[in-house]
Structure formats: C-alpha cells, structure tokens
C-alpha cells in the first residue's frame, strides 16, 4: 500500500477520498422518462432525448434530436446537474449530463434521471466517471446478470463512485473539460474542412479550373475541353475473390486482403482486419498499388478507397486499375463524387448489387491530364488536412482516457489552491 492511500471496494484511493453510492450523492430517486412519440421539431416545444441521441462518449448528437409530440411533459424536463442513464439493450450504461445550453430537453422512457446534489458533488466529475473503464466494467457485470442487458433505477443507485473533496473534484473536472473543449474544437475543424472539400469537389469536378465555355453531356454540363469516359475505357476492372477459409494456410499476416469493413475511413487502405499468407495471396486476383477499390455489393455499397500497396480483395469489391494517362487520385474523386448518380443502376434483390458489367459502364468527366493532376492535388491537400485533424483528435482522446484513468482514481493528485 502506498503511503497516503487506502484499500476500498474500488481499489486503492487517497485517504482523503471516500467511496459513496450514487443514491448518496443525488437528490431523490432515479426517475424513468416519458414514453412518447418523437416527431419533427416544432418551435416552442422541447426536444425529445432518446438513447439514440447520446453518443458513445456521452456527447449529445444534436442534429438527430426530434421533437416531442405530447403536451404533458413538464415533470420530465431536464434541469442543470441532471444526469440520465440508458437502462436497456446494447446501449445500457450510456450517460448524458444535461446543460442549459443544449436547450429544453425531455427525456424518454428508456432513460433514467438522477439529480446530482451539487453541494457535495461536481456533476461533471460524475459524468467523467461514467466514461472510465472501471464504470464500464461495472456496467458489464451488472447488466448481463439476466438474459436481456439492462440496469434499473435501483441497480444504478448502488453504483459506487470515488469521492474526492469538492474542490479537488472541481479541479479534476476542469482539466478533463479543457481536453473535451479541444476535442470539440478539433471536431468543428474536421466538419468545416469536410464542407470545404464538398464545395471544392462540386466546383472542380464539374467546372474545372479556369474554364469559361461548357457543353451538355449525358452526365451533365462540363467544360468543352473535357471528355466523358466509361470506367472500362479508363482501365481494367477486377472483381475480388476469397481463398477458402477451410484452408488455414491461406491466411496469415503477409498481404492485405480488403473487405468493405476496411474501407471508408481513409482514402488509402493501409491495414485490413484479415490478411493473407503468401499461399493465399497467390490464389487471389492481385491488385496493384494505386488501384481504386469500390464496394459494389451489400449495405456498404459505394465505399471507396485506394490501394496503398499490392493487395487483393473479396468478391464484394470491384477494383479499377487505371491506365497511365489517367491520374488515379482524380479518378478516385470523380467516382466518389458521381457515385450518387449510379444508385439507379443498383439491382434491388435480397442484397443490393452493382455487377462488374454494369459498373464498367459508369461514366465520369475526364479533363486533360495536367488538369487532372491539379484537381487531384487540390483535393488531396484538403484530405491531408482532414487526416491531420483526425490524428490530433485521436491523440486528444487517448490523452483524455489516460487522464481519466489517473485523475479519477487518485493515482495522480491535483493541486487545489
């Protein structure tokens, strides 16, 4: 035992800290929300907070929040320092701390509200505790005691929470709130840059750079110097395949093997969930570095990426190997921008599909090579900015997790003036 620490049901904590149950730091009991219908938001009525409106890190997904249809809602209005918990299903354990800046909110029936007693607890400290590993270990243990995952009001009331002196709680919450603000600012930069990219794609992929004369084509108006090409005219299209999973020697860690789950997050595909051995790779259709991969089967249809190295894919993906006179990054952006026009070609069966023959007929606008290069460079610079912001956000999230692990357990103490 370290000097200045003591053993508790939550492990080792500073001697000045206590462990209390949630029921000991709240006013009244946990209250269930209103079982009502969500509708489009109407001015003058509160929004209706559902489990689906709460993000994985307890943030509010504001753009998704609907309005409340019923009128009898006043006792369900959230107030400052109220915290709500999800009580059933795979979202059990999610929490959200209400702030007035979020506007009037009424909480739904599958949420439980507790009113934090601000005279003994900083509600932000409780919020951050419900994001840490120790809390989620508790959720997993309690929620899976019966068949259907769930935690009721009585069970939440028994949640143990470490309680530092109030000033120390406030200092810890201030530190973590500062990191949260940096994450929010980075998120805002990501969204702003994505909007910039969207606008640039619309302009550059239809109007080009510096053109004044345009012509009508089967895919819309484009500069007179441009052409319209089918994908089969731009390069070779290859549909992937899957080595037999019954033969373990096909799989290893030597070659990337792309499935739709590996696509969509980044432009270039650098890693995959499954990899192939040398034996398995030689049983596939090899795709060279720089090829453009598009998912053409299933619910993820339209996901797109570029091969960062020689690799292979499964049969849900068609790969375009561009001829040398085409800039592969320009083609990547052109397919991505125009894919919404291809939706009408999807065969609606049990599983949505665009087969190789149909895919090869898709058309994109093609500028002269020099202009392809310039457009690709402009859009690539924007993608690099987005990627850098995402890296920054990931580092901040890692920092926050590390700080929570140490500050919320007292492993690192903060100075309180």
C-alpha positions in Angstrom: 0.0 0.0 0.0 1.4 3.4 -1.0 1.7 6.0 1.7 -1.4 8.3 1.7 -3.6 5.7 0.1 -6.2 3.1 1.4 -7.9 0.0 0.1 -11.6 0.3 -0.9 -14.2 -1.7 -2.9 -13.0 0.4 -5.9 -9.3 -0.4 -5.3 -6.6 1.9 -3.9 -7.6 5.6 -3.5 -6.2 8.6 -1.5 -7.0 8.5 2.2 -8.9 11.8 2.0 -11.3 10.4 -0.6 -14.5 8.5 0.2 -16.5 5.9 -1.7 -20.2 6.6 -1.9 -23.1 5.1 -3.8 -24.9 7.1 -6.4 -28.0 7.2 -4.2 -25.9 9.0 -1.5 -24.9 11.9 -3.9 -28.3 12.6 -5.6 -31.5 14.3 -4.6 -34.4 11.9 -4.5 -34.6 8.7 -6.5 -33.9 7.7 -10.1 -36.9 8.6 -12.3 -38.0 7.0 -15.6 -38.7 9.2 -18.6 -41.8 9.7 -20.6 -42.9 7.0 -23.1 -43.9 9.2 -26.0 -43.6 9.6 -29.8 -40.8 11.6 -31.5 -41.7 13.8 -34.3 -40.2 16.6 -36.4 -39.2 19.5 -34.1 -41.8 22.2 -33.7 -40.8 25.7 -32.5 -41.8 26.3 -28.9 -41.8 22.7 -27.8 -38.9 20.8 -26.2 -36.8 18.2 -28.0 -37.2 14.6 -27.1 -34.0 13.0 -25.8 -33.7 9.3 -26.7 -30.9 6.8 -26.2 -30.0 7.1 -29.9 -29.4 10.8 -29.4 -26.5 10.1 -27.0 -23.1 9.5 -28.5 -20.5 6.9 -27.4 -18.6 9.5 -25.3 -21.8 10.8 -23.6 -22.0 13.7 -26.1 -25.3 15.0 -27.5 -25.9 14.3 -31.2 -27.9 17.5 -31.6 -28.6 17.2 -35.3 -30.5 13.9 -34.7 -32.8 15.1 -31.9 -36.5 15.1 -32.7 -39.4 17.0 -31.1 -41.9 15.8 -28.6 -45.4 15.1 -29.7 -47.2 15.0 -26.3 -48.1 18.1 -24.3 -47.9 16.7 -20.8 -44.2 16.8 -20.3 -43.3 19.4 -17.6 -42.1 16.9 -14.9 -39.8 15.3 -17.5 -37.9 18.5 -18.4 -34.2 18.1 -17.6 -32.6 20.6 -15.3 -28.9 21.7 -14.7 -26.9 18.9 -13.0 -29.4 16.2 -14.1 -27.7 13.1 -15.4 -29.5 10.4 -17.4 -28.6 6.7 -17.9 -29.7 4.3 -20.6 -31.4 1.4 -18.9 -31.8 -1.4 -21.5 -30.4 -3.1 -24.6 -26.9 -2.8 -26.0 -26.8 0.9 -25.1 -27.1 0.2 -21.3 -24.7 2.3 -19.4 -24.6 5.3 -21.7 -25.0 8.6 -19.8 -25.6 12.2 -20.6 -25.2 15.2 -18.3 -27.7 18.0 -19.1 -26.6 21.6 -19.7 -29.0 24.5 -20.3 -27.0 25.5 -23.4 -28.4 22.3 -25.1 -32.0 23.8 -24.9 -35.1 22.3 -23.4 -35.0 18.6 -23.4 -37.5 15.9 -22.2 -36.0 12.5 -21.6 -37.5 9.3 -23.0 -38.8 6.2 -21.2 -35.7 4.1 -21.7 -33.7 6.7 -19.8 -33.4 7.1 -16.0 -32.7 10.6 -14.5 -30.8 11.3 -11.3 -30.4 14.8 -9.8 -26.9 15.3 -8.6 -26.6 17.1 -5.2 -24.3 20.0 -6.2 -23.5 20.8 -2.5 -21.4 17.6 -2.3 -20.7 16.6 -5.9 -19.5 18.3 -9.1 -21.8 16.7 -11.6 -19.0 16.9 -14.3 -16.9 14.5 -12.1 -19.8 12.0 -12.1 -20.1 12.4 -15.9 -16.4 11.7 -16.4 -16.5 8.7 -14.0 -19.2 7.2 -16.2 -16.8 7.3 -19.1 -13.9 5.5 -17.5 -13.0 1.8 -17.7 -13.9 1.0 -14.1 -17.5 2.2 -14.6 -17.9 0.2 -17.8 -16.6 -2.9 -16.1 -19.4 -2.4 -13.5 -22.0 -1.9 -16.3 -20.9 -5.2 -18.0 -21.1 -7.1 -14.7 -24.5 -5.8 -13.6 -26.2 -5.6 -17.0 -25.5 -9.2 -18.0 -26.9 -10.9 -14.9 -30.1 -11.6 -16.8 -30.8 -12.6 -20.4 -31.7 -9.1 -21.7 -29.0 -6.5 -20.9 -30.3 -3.8 -18.6 -29.8 -1.8 -15.4 -32.8 -0.5 -13.5 -33.0 2.5 -11.2 -32.4 0.5 -8.0 -29.2 -1.0 -9.5 -27.9 2.3 -10.7 -28.5 3.7 -7.2 -26.0 1.1 -5.9 -23.2 2.3 -8.2 -20.0 3.0 -6.2 -18.2 6.3 -7.0 -14.9 7.6 -5.7 -15.5 11.0 -4.0 -12.6 13.4 -3.6 -13.1 16.7 -1.6 -15.3 19.0 -3.6 -12.6 21.4 -4.7 -10.5 18.5 -6.0 -13.5 17.2 -7.9 -13.9 20.6 -9.5 -10.2 20.8 -10.4 -10.2 17.3 -12.0 -13.4 18.2 -13.9 -11.8 21.4 -15.1 -8.8 19.6 -16.5 -10.9 17.0 -18.3 -13.3 19.7 -19.6 -10.4 21.5 -21.1 -9.5 18.4 -23.1 -13.1 18.0 -24.1 -13.2 21.5 -25.4 -10.1 20.8 -27.5 -11.7 17.7 -28.9 -14.9 19.7 -29.7 -12.8 22.4 -31.5 -11.0 19.7 -33.5 -14.3 18.2 -34.4 -15.5 21.6 -35.6 -12.4 22.0 -37.8 -12.9 18.5 -39.3 -16.5 19.3 -40.2 -15.6 22.7 -41.6 -12.9 21.2 -43.7 -15.2 18.5 -44.9 -17.7 21.1 -46.0 -14.9 23.0 -47.8 -13.9 19.7 -49.6 -17.6 19.1 -50.6 -17.8 22.5 -52.2 -14.5 22.2 -53.9 -15.4 18.8 -55.4 -18.7 20.2 -56.7 -16.9 23.0 -58.4 -13.7 21.3 -59.6 -15.3 18.1 -60.8 -18.0 19.9 -62.9 -16.5 23.3 -63.8 -12.8 22.5 -63.7 -10.1 25.3 -63.3 -10.4 28.5 -65.3 -13.0 27.4 -67.9 -15.5 29.7 -69.5 -17.1 27.5 -72.1 -19.2 24.4 -71.3 -21.1 21.7 -73.1 -24.0 19.5 -72.2 -23.3 15.7 -71.9 -25.0 12.6 -70.7 -23.6 13.3 -67.2 -24.3 17.0 -67.1 -22.6 20.2 -68.1 -18.8 20.1 -68.3 -16.0 22.2 -69.9 -15.8 21.9 -73.7 -12.2 20.6 -73.4 -13.2 17.7 -71.2 -14.4 14.2 -72.3 -16.8 11.7 -70.9 -15.3 8.2 -70.4 -16.7 4.9 -69.2 -14.7 3.2 -66.4 -13.9 0.3 -68.7 -12.1 2.9 -71.0 -10.0 4.2 -68.1 -8.5 0.9 -67.1 -9.0 -2.7 -66.2 -11.8 -3.7 -63.7 -11.2 -6.7 -61.5 -13.6 -8.3 -59.1 -12.0 -9.8 -56.0 -12.3 -13.3 -54.6 -12.0 -15.2 -51.3 -9.5 -18.0 -50.7 -11.1 -21.0 -48.9 -11.5 -20.3 -45.2 -11.4 -24.0 -44.6 -7.8 -24.0 -45.5 -6.0 -22.1 -42.7 -2.7 -21.9 -44.7 -4.4 -19.3 -46.9 -4.4 -16.7 -44.1 -1.5 -15.1 -42.3 0.0 -11.6 -42.0 1.8 -11.1 -45.2 -0.7 -9.5 -47.6 -3.6 -7.1 -47.2 -7.0 -8.6 -48.1 -9.7 -5.9 -48.3 -13.3 -6.3 -47.3 -15.9 -3.5 -47.1 -15.3 -3.2 -43.4 -11.7 -2.0 -44.2 -12.9 0.9 -46.4 -14.4 4.3 -45.9 -12.4 5.8 -43.1 -9.3 6.8 -45.0 -8.5 7.4 -48.7 -5.6 5.0 -48.8 -6.1 1.5 -47.4 -3.1 0.6 -45.2 -4.4 -2.2 -43.0 -7.1 -4.8 -43.1 -8.9 -6.9 -40.4 -7.8 -10.1 -42.2 -4.6 -10.8 -44.0 -3.4 -13.5 -46.4 -0.3 -15.7 -46.4 1.9 -16.0 -49.5 -0.1 -19.2 -50.4 -3.5 -17.5 -50.0 -2.4 -14.4 -51.9 -1.4 -16.4 -54.9 -5.0 -17.8 -55.1 -6.5 -14.3 -55.5 -6.7 -11.7 -58.2 -3.8 -9.4 -57.4 -4.5 -5.6 -57.4 -1.5 -3.3 -57.9 -0.7 -0.3 -55.7 -2.8 2.8 -56.7 -5.9 0.9 -57.8 -9.3 2.3 -56.9 -11.5 0.0 -54.8 -15.3 0.3 -54.7 -17.8 -1.8 -52.8 -20.4 -3.0 -55.2 -22.4 -5.4 -53.1 -24.3 -5.1 -49.8 -25.4 -2.4 -47.4 -22.0 -0.6 -47.7 -22.3 -0.2 -51.5 -20.3 2.9 -52.6 -17.5 2.7 -50.1 -14.3 3.7 -51.9 -10.5 3.6 -51.3 -7.1 3.4 -52.9 -4.7 0.5 -52.6 -1.6 1.7 -50.7 0.4 -1.4 -51.9 -0.2 -4.6 -53.9 -3.1 -6.4 -52.3 -6.3 -8.4 -53.0 -10.0 -8.0 -52.1 -13.0 -10.1 -51.6 -15.8 -10.5 -54.2 -17.8 -7.6 -52.9 -15.3 -5.1 -54.3 -14.5 -4.1 -57.8 -11.1 -2.6 -58.4 -10.2 -0.2 -61.2 -6.6 -0.4 -62.4 -6.1 3.0 -64.2 -4.1 3.3 -67.4 -1.0 5.6 -67.1 -2.7 8.6 -68.9 -5.2 8.9 -66.0 -4.4 10.3 -62.6 -5.7 7.6 -60.2 -6.5 10.2 -57.5 -8.5 12.3 -59.8 -10.5 9.2 -60.9 -11.0 8.3 -57.2 -12.5 11.7 -56.5 -14.6 11.6 -59.7 -16.1 8.2 -58.9 -16.7 9.3 -55.3 -18.5 12.5 -56.3 -20.6 10.9 -59.1 -21.5 7.7 -57.2 -24.9 9.1 -56.2 -25.7 9.1 -59.9 -25.0 5.4 -60.1 -27.6 4.5 -57.4 -30.3 3.9 -60.1 -28.2 1.1 -61.5 -28.3 -0.9 -58.3 -30.1 -4.2 -58.7 -32.6 -4.4 -55.8 -32.5 -8.0 -54.8 -32.2 -9.6 -51.3 -28.8 -7.9 -51.4 -28.1 -4.7 -53.3 -25.6 -5.2 -56.1 -23.9 -3.5 -59.0 -22.2 -6.2 -61.0 -18.9 -5.8 -62.9 -20.6 -5.4 -66.3 -22.8 -2.6 -65.1 -20.0 -0.9 -63.1 -17.7 -0.9 -66.1 -20.3 1.3 -68.0 -20.4 4.1 -65.4 -19.2 7.4 -66.8 -17.1 10.2 -65.3 -15.8 13.5 -66.7 -12.2 13.4 -67.8 -10.1 16.7 -68.1 -6.7 16.8 -69.8 -4.0 15.0 -67.8 -2.4 18.2 -66.5 -5.8 19.4 -65.1 -6.5 16.0 -63.6 -3.2 16.4 -61.7 -4.1 19.9 -60.5 -7.6 18.9 -59.3 -6.2 15.8 -57.6 -3.5 17.9 -55.8 -6.0 20.5 -54.5 -8.4 17.8 -53.1 -5.5 15.7 -51.7 -4.3 18.7 -49.7 -7.8 19.1 -48.2 -7.8 15.3 -47.4 -4.4 15.7 -45.7 -5.8 18.5 -43.5 -8.7 16.3 -42.5 -6.4 13.4 -41.8 -4.2 15.6 -39.6 -7.1 16.9 -37.7 -8.3 13.3 -37.2 -4.9 12.3 -35.9 -5.0 15.3 -33.5 -8.4 14.2 -32.3 -7.3 10.6 -31.7 -4.3 11.9 -29.7 -6.6 14.1 -27.6 -9.0 11.2 -27.0 -6.0 9.0 -25.9 -4.8 11.8 -23.6 -8.3 12.1 -22.1 -8.5 8.3 -21.4 -5.1 8.3 -19.8 -6.0 11.4 -17.6 -9.3 9.8 -16.6 -7.6 6.6 -15.6 -5.2 8.5 -13.3 -7.2 11.5 -12.1 -10.5 9.7 -11.3 -8.7 7.1 -9.2 -6.3 9.5 -7.4 -3.2 7.9 -8.9 -2.2 11.4 -9.8 -3.3 14.2 -7.5 -4.1 17.7 -8.5 -3.1 20.8 -6.5 -6.0 22.7 -5.1 -5.4 26.3 -4.1 
